[in-house]
Amino acid sequence: MSAEVRNTLKDGRLTIFLSGRIDTNNAEATEAAIKAAIPETGVNEIVIDAEELKYISSAGLRILMRIKKSCCSLEEIQNVSQEVYNIFELTGFIEIFNVTKQLRRIDVTGCEVIGKGFYGTVYRIDEETIVKVYQSPESLSMIKNEKALAKAALVAGVPTAISYDIVRVGDSYGSVFELLRAKTFNDLLIGNTSAPEGIIKQYAEFLKLVNSREVPPGRLPSSKQRFLEYLDYISPLLDDEDFRRLRELIEAVPEQNNVVHGDAQMKNIMQDENGPMLIDMDTLTAGHPIFDIQSVYVTYRAFGEDYPQNSLDFLGVPDEIVIQVWERFPYYYFGTDDETVISVLRDRIALMGCVRFLFLIKRSAGAEDELYRKRVSRTQGRIKELLGRVDRLTFDI
């Protein structure tokens, strides 16, 4: 009888799960079961998942070698227990395959949610540790990509937290960060609603610092291209002329290598004894800062405009304080009190914010949702209004 063999195939990646023991008694049957699990077509990559594999003998190792020779796309064996890893290490298999050890499991039930990003949710595990849990069960590649993006930002001079561990959380994966006695800027705002100006100033100045940093060309995805993708996605919600003008304005923004977080709300900035730092880096791109500070409009104006309770539900802050963030932020970011200049720049920020806001709500809501319809209608009208005043998206006046 073979060891238990099951498989999943998604986007050309075949994952073969092995359970139990593989030894001389069942090696031949296990090899046949593995080969039967490999389709003749549609497979670009094969991964062995050994999380439930308890033991493998030399006979089992030989069948893996034969499978590799017949299927050159088999390169990775993942979720290996320490006992099985020791066997691979002693026999030199870690030189032949990309072998990764089994991940520790954690439970986030009851943990405080301190942020939500494009692909996952950030929880505080304890006073010193947070974990970002990804929504997709197949998110290891996304975690590795986010770590690479965070390192690129750190090398560019952006203070950011780097994950030191990858864990299993239920059926998904998470990145663990050590943030000793850290609080988000949103926490700081909650504690200073009677005098929020200082937090708003700190927020604007830190984001300006982030946007001033540059990465080598091609190191990060293009912010402009991402917003063009957003625009294509929301095109059914726009009339042809508004769509054309928005595309024209976005395409006219020069490609730049400035760091752009992409979701630069206060929940994604943490403060510890060393100062502020960015977290939740999966939306990191490079481009003009307009593609970053649109987040201020989205978070602190658009989401609460037709549903003021959103400010308390999502941010824990009264709506009047949230609106104050949107209104006061540009003065500190641009370092001017000139109302004419601020008005022009605020329009440009809001226009880009409208594009991303429509993208976010279209992705997460349905046409039968009354709040969704109200938000779409208001944003459509605002885009028309702003297009009547906005002639460029850069910061030159």
C-alpha positions as CSV (number, residue, x, y, z in Angstrom):
1,M,0.0,0.0,0.0
2,S,1.4,3.4,-1.0
3,A,1.8,6.4,1.3
4,E,-1.2,8.7,0.9
5,V,-0.8,10.9,-2.2
6,R,-3.2,13.8,-3.2
7,N,-2.7,16.8,-5.4
8,T,-3.9,20.2,-6.4
9,L,-3.3,22.0,-9.7
10,K,-3.6,25.8,-10.1
11,D,-2.2,28.1,-12.7
12,G,0.2,25.4,-13.9
13,R,1.6,24.7,-10.4
14,L,1.0,21.1,-9.3
15,T,1.4,20.5,-5.6
16,I,1.6,16.8,-4.5
17,F,0.9,16.2,-0.9
18,L,2.6,13.2,0.8
19,S,1.3,11.7,4.1
20,G,2.5,8.9,6.3
21,R,5.6,6.8,5.7
22,I,7.6,5.9,2.6
23,D,9.8,2.9,3.0
24,T,10.9,-0.3,1.2
25,N,7.4,-1.9,1.6
26,N,5.5,0.8,-0.2
27,A,8.0,2.8,-2.3
28,E,7.0,1.2,-5.6
29,A,3.3,1.8,-5.0
30,T,4.0,5.3,-3.8
31,E,6.0,6.0,-7.0
32,A,3.1,4.8,-9.1
33,A,0.6,7.0,-7.2
34,I,2.8,10.1,-7.6
35,K,3.2,9.5,-11.3
36,A,-0.6,9.0,-11.7
37,A,-1.1,12.3,-10.0
38,I,0.9,14.2,-12.6
39,P,-1.2,15.2,-15.7
40,E,0.3,14.9,-19.1
41,T,-0.3,18.5,-19.9
42,G,-1.0,21.8,-18.1
43,V,1.9,21.6,-15.6
44,N,4.7,24.1,-15.5
45,E,6.0,23.5,-12.0
46,I,5.8,20.6,-9.5
47,V,6.1,21.0,-5.8
48,I,6.1,18.2,-3.2
49,D,4.4,19.2,0.1
50,A,5.7,17.0,2.9
51,E,4.0,18.5,5.9
52,E,2.3,15.2,6.8
53,L,5.2,13.0,5.8
54,K,6.4,11.2,8.9
55,Y,9.4,9.2,7.5
56,I,11.2,8.5,4.3
57,S,13.7,5.7,3.7
58,S,16.5,5.4,1.1
59,A,14.0,3.7,-1.1
60,G,11.7,6.7,-0.9
61,L,14.6,9.0,-1.7
62,R,15.3,7.0,-4.8
63,I,11.7,7.4,-6.1
64,L,12.0,11.2,-5.6
65,M,15.1,11.2,-7.7
66,R,13.4,9.1,-10.4
67,I,10.4,11.5,-10.4
68,K,12.8,14.5,-10.7
69,K,14.6,12.9,-13.7
70,S,11.3,12.2,-15.5
71,C,9.8,15.6,-14.5
72,C,12.5,18.2,-14.7
73,S,10.0,20.8,-13.3
74,L,10.2,19.2,-9.8
75,E,12.5,21.4,-7.9
76,E,10.9,22.1,-4.5
77,I,10.0,20.0,-1.4
78,Q,8.2,22.2,1.1
79,N,6.9,22.0,4.7
80,V,9.4,19.3,5.7
81,S,9.4,18.2,9.4
82,Q,12.7,18.5,11.3
83,E,13.0,14.6,11.3
84,V,12.6,14.3,7.5
85,Y,14.8,17.4,6.9
86,N,17.6,15.6,8.8
87,I,17.3,12.7,6.4
88,F,17.5,15.0,3.4
89,E,20.5,16.8,4.9
90,L,22.4,13.7,5.7
91,T,21.9,12.2,2.2
92,G,22.7,15.5,0.4
93,F,19.1,16.0,-0.9
94,I,19.2,19.6,0.2
95,E,21.8,20.1,-2.5
96,I,19.5,18.6,-5.2
97,F,16.1,20.0,-4.2
98,N,15.0,23.3,-2.8
99,V,13.9,21.9,0.6
100,T,12.1,24.2,3.1
101,K,11.2,23.2,6.6
102,Q,7.8,23.0,8.1
103,L,6.4,26.3,9.4
104,R,5.3,26.9,12.9
105,R,1.6,27.5,13.4
106,I,0.0,30.4,15.3
107,D,-3.6,31.3,16.1
108,V,-4.8,34.9,15.8
109,T,-8.2,34.3,17.3
110,G,-9.0,37.2,19.5
111,C,-6.0,39.2,18.4
112,E,-6.3,42.9,17.8
113,V,-6.6,43.9,14.1
114,I,-4.2,46.9,13.6
115,G,-4.4,47.1,9.8
116,K,-5.8,45.8,6.6
117,G,-4.0,45.9,3.3
118,F,-4.5,44.9,-0.3
119,Y,-4.0,41.2,0.3
120,G,-4.1,40.6,4.0
121,T,-4.8,41.6,7.6
122,V,-2.3,42.7,10.3
123,Y,-2.8,41.4,13.8
124,R,-1.0,42.2,17.0
125,I,0.0,38.9,18.6
126,D,1.5,40.4,21.7
127,E,3.1,43.6,22.9
128,E,6.3,43.0,20.8
129,T,5.0,41.1,17.8
130,I,2.6,41.5,14.9
131,V,1.7,39.1,12.0
132,K,0.3,39.9,8.6
133,V,-2.0,37.1,7.5
134,Y,-2.6,36.8,3.8
135,Q,-6.1,36.0,2.5
136,S,-5.0,33.4,0.0
137,P,-4.0,29.9,1.1
138,E,-1.4,30.0,-1.7
139,S,0.4,33.1,-0.6
140,L,4.0,32.0,0.1
141,S,5.2,33.6,-3.2
142,M,3.4,36.8,-2.2
143,I,5.1,36.8,1.2
144,K,8.5,36.3,-0.3
145,N,7.7,39.1,-2.8
146,E,6.7,41.5,0.0
147,K,9.9,40.7,1.9
148,A,11.8,41.6,-1.2
149,L,9.9,44.8,-1.7
150,A,10.5,45.8,2.0
151,K,14.2,45.1,1.6
152,A,14.3,47.3,-1.5
153,A,12.6,50.1,0.5
154,L,15.0,49.7,3.4
155,V,18.0,49.8,1.1
156,A,16.5,53.0,-0.4
157,G,16.5,54.6,3.0
158,V,12.8,54.1,3.9
159,P,12.4,53.0,7.6
160,T,10.4,49.8,7.4
161,A,9.9,46.5,9.3
162,I,11.4,43.4,7.8
163,S,9.7,40.0,8.5
164,Y,11.8,37.6,10.5
165,D,9.6,34.5,10.3
166,I,6.9,32.9,8.0
167,V,4.1,31.0,9.8
168,R,1.0,29.0,9.1
169,V,-2.3,30.6,10.2
170,G,-5.2,28.3,9.7
171,D,-5.1,27.3,6.0
172,S,-3.1,30.4,5.0
173,Y,0.3,31.9,5.7
174,G,1.6,35.0,7.6
175,S,4.7,37.1,8.0
176,V,5.9,37.9,11.6
177,F,7.5,41.2,12.6
178,E,9.0,42.2,15.9
179,L,7.9,45.8,16.8
180,L,8.9,46.4,20.4
181,R,6.3,48.7,22.1
182,A,5.2,50.0,18.7
183,K,2.0,51.8,18.0
184,T,0.4,52.7,14.7
185,F,-0.1,56.4,13.8
186,N,-3.8,55.5,13.9
187,D,-3.4,54.5,17.6
188,L,-1.7,57.8,18.2
189,L,-4.5,59.7,16.5
190,I,-7.1,57.8,18.6
191,G,-5.2,59.0,21.7
192,N,-5.0,62.6,20.5
193,T,-8.4,63.4,19.0
194,S,-8.6,66.6,21.1
195,A,-5.4,67.8,19.5
196,P,-4.7,65.8,16.3
197,E,-2.7,68.5,14.5
198,G,0.7,67.1,15.7
199,I,-0.1,63.6,14.5
200,I,-1.3,64.9,11.1
201,K,1.9,66.9,10.8
202,Q,4.1,63.9,11.7
203,Y,2.1,61.7,9.2
204,A,2.5,64.1,6.3
205,E,6.2,64.7,7.0
206,F,7.0,61.0,7.2
207,L,5.1,60.2,4.0
208,K,7.0,63.0,2.3
209,L,10.2,61.4,3.5
210,V,9.1,58.0,2.1
211,N,8.2,59.6,-1.3
212,S,11.6,61.4,-1.5
213,R,13.5,58.1,-1.5
214,E,14.4,56.5,-4.8
215,V,15.1,52.9,-5.9
216,P,17.1,51.8,-9.0
217,P,15.1,51.8,-12.2
218,G,13.0,48.6,-12.6
219,R,13.5,47.5,-9.0
220,L,9.8,48.0,-8.1
221,P,6.6,47.8,-10.3
222,S,5.4,51.1,-11.9
223,S,2.8,53.1,-9.9
224,K,1.6,54.6,-13.2
225,Q,1.0,51.2,-14.8
226,R,-0.9,50.1,-11.7
227,F,-3.2,53.0,-11.9
228,L,-3.8,52.5,-15.5
229,E,-4.9,49.0,-14.6
230,Y,-7.2,50.4,-11.9
231,L,-8.7,52.7,-14.6
232,D,-9.3,49.8,-17.0
233,Y,-11.0,47.9,-14.2
234,I,-13.4,50.8,-13.4
235,S,-14.0,51.7,-17.1
236,P,-17.6,50.3,-17.0
237,L,-18.4,52.9,-14.3
238,L,-17.2,55.9,-16.4
239,D,-18.5,57.5,-19.6
240,D,-16.1,57.4,-22.5
241,E,-15.0,61.0,-22.3
242,D,-14.1,60.9,-18.6
243,F,-12.3,57.6,-19.1
244,R,-10.3,59.1,-22.0
245,R,-9.4,62.3,-20.0
246,L,-8.3,60.2,-17.0
247,R,-6.1,58.0,-19.1
248,E,-4.6,61.0,-20.8
249,L,-3.8,62.6,-17.4
250,I,-2.3,59.4,-15.9
251,E,-0.2,58.7,-19.0
252,A,1.2,62.2,-18.9
253,V,2.7,61.6,-15.4
254,P,6.4,61.0,-15.9
255,E,7.8,57.7,-14.8
256,Q,9.8,58.2,-11.6
257,N,11.8,56.0,-9.2
258,N,10.4,57.4,-6.0
259,V,9.1,55.0,-3.4
260,V,5.3,54.7,-3.4
261,H,3.6,52.7,-0.6
262,G,0.2,52.6,-2.3
263,D,-1.9,52.4,0.8
264,A,-0.3,55.0,2.9
265,Q,-2.9,55.3,5.7
266,M,-2.0,55.8,9.3
267,K,-2.6,52.1,10.2
268,N,0.3,51.2,7.9
269,I,2.8,53.5,9.7
270,M,4.1,52.3,13.1
271,Q,6.0,54.3,15.7
272,D,8.5,52.8,18.2
273,E,11.4,54.3,20.2
274,N,13.4,54.6,17.0
275,G,10.8,56.6,15.1
276,P,8.1,55.8,12.4
277,M,8.3,52.9,10.0
278,L,6.2,51.5,7.2
279,I,4.5,48.2,7.4
280,D,2.3,46.2,5.0
281,M,4.5,46.5,1.9
282,D,2.7,44.4,-0.6
283,T,1.4,47.4,-2.6
284,L,4.9,49.0,-2.9
285,T,5.7,50.5,-6.3
286,A,7.9,53.3,-7.8
287,G,6.5,56.4,-9.3
288,H,5.3,59.9,-8.8
289,P,4.1,60.7,-5.2
290,I,0.6,61.6,-6.5
291,F,0.1,57.8,-6.7
292,D,0.8,57.6,-2.9
293,I,-0.9,60.5,-1.3
294,Q,-4.2,59.7,-3.1
295,S,-4.5,57.3,-0.1
296,V,-5.1,60.3,2.1
297,Y,-8.3,61.2,0.1
298,V,-9.4,57.5,-0.1
299,T,-9.0,56.8,3.7
300,Y,-9.8,60.2,5.2
301,R,-12.5,61.5,2.9
302,A,-14.0,59.0,0.4
303,F,-14.8,56.1,2.6
304,G,-16.6,58.2,5.2
305,E,-18.4,60.6,3.0
306,D,-21.5,58.6,2.4
307,Y,-21.1,56.5,5.5
308,P,-19.6,58.6,8.4
309,Q,-19.8,55.6,10.7
310,N,-17.0,54.1,8.6
311,S,-14.6,56.4,10.4
312,L,-15.4,54.9,13.8
313,D,-15.8,51.3,12.5
314,F,-12.5,51.2,10.6
315,L,-10.3,53.9,12.2
316,G,-11.8,54.2,15.6
317,V,-11.9,58.0,15.1
318,P,-14.9,60.4,14.8
319,D,-15.6,61.5,11.3
320,E,-14.9,65.2,12.0
321,I,-11.3,64.2,13.0
322,V,-10.9,62.0,9.9
323,I,-12.0,64.9,7.7
324,Q,-9.5,67.1,9.4
325,V,-6.7,64.7,8.4
326,W,-7.7,65.1,4.8
327,E,-8.0,68.9,5.0
328,R,-4.8,69.6,7.0
329,F,-2.4,67.0,5.4
330,P,-1.5,69.0,2.2
331,Y,-0.3,72.0,4.2
332,Y,2.4,69.9,5.9
333,Y,3.2,67.6,3.0
334,F,3.8,70.6,0.6
335,G,5.1,73.0,3.3
336,T,2.9,75.9,2.3
337,D,0.0,77.9,3.6
338,D,-0.9,79.3,0.2
339,E,-4.6,78.5,-0.1
340,T,-4.6,78.8,-3.9
341,V,-1.8,76.3,-4.2
342,I,-3.3,73.9,-1.7
343,S,-6.7,74.0,-3.5
344,V,-5.1,73.1,-6.8
345,L,-3.0,70.2,-5.4
346,R,-5.9,68.9,-3.3
347,D,-8.0,68.6,-6.5
348,R,-5.3,66.5,-8.2
349,I,-4.9,64.3,-5.1
350,A,-8.7,63.8,-5.0
351,L,-8.9,62.9,-8.7
352,M,-6.4,60.1,-8.3
353,G,-8.1,59.1,-5.1
354,C,-11.4,58.8,-7.0
355,V,-9.8,56.3,-9.4
356,R,-8.5,54.1,-6.6
357,F,-11.7,54.4,-4.5
358,L,-13.8,53.2,-7.4
359,F,-11.4,50.3,-7.9
360,L,-11.6,49.3,-4.2
361,I,-15.4,49.5,-3.9
362,K,-16.0,47.8,-7.3
363,R,-13.8,45.0,-6.2
364,S,-15.4,44.5,-2.9
365,A,-19.1,45.3,-3.3
366,G,-22.0,44.4,-5.6
367,A,-24.4,46.6,-7.7
368,E,-27.3,45.5,-5.4
369,D,-25.6,47.3,-2.4
370,E,-27.3,50.7,-1.8
371,L,-24.1,52.2,-0.2
372,Y,-22.1,51.0,-3.2
373,R,-24.5,52.7,-5.6
374,K,-24.4,55.9,-3.6
375,R,-20.6,55.9,-3.5
376,V,-20.3,55.3,-7.2
377,S,-22.8,58.0,-8.1
378,R,-21.0,60.6,-5.9
379,T,-17.6,59.6,-7.2
380,Q,-18.7,59.7,-10.8
381,G,-20.0,63.3,-10.2
382,R,-16.8,64.3,-8.4
383,I,-14.6,63.0,-11.3
384,K,-16.6,65.1,-13.8
385,E,-16.3,68.1,-11.5
386,L,-12.5,67.7,-10.9
387,L,-11.8,67.0,-14.6
388,G,-13.2,70.5,-15.2
389,R,-10.4,71.9,-13.1
390,V,-7.5,69.5,-13.2
391,D,-5.1,69.9,-16.2
392,R,-2.2,67.7,-14.8
393,L,-1.4,65.4,-11.9
394,T,2.1,66.6,-11.1
395,F,2.8,69.0,-8.3
396,D,4.0,72.0,-10.5
397,I,1.5,74.9,-10.3
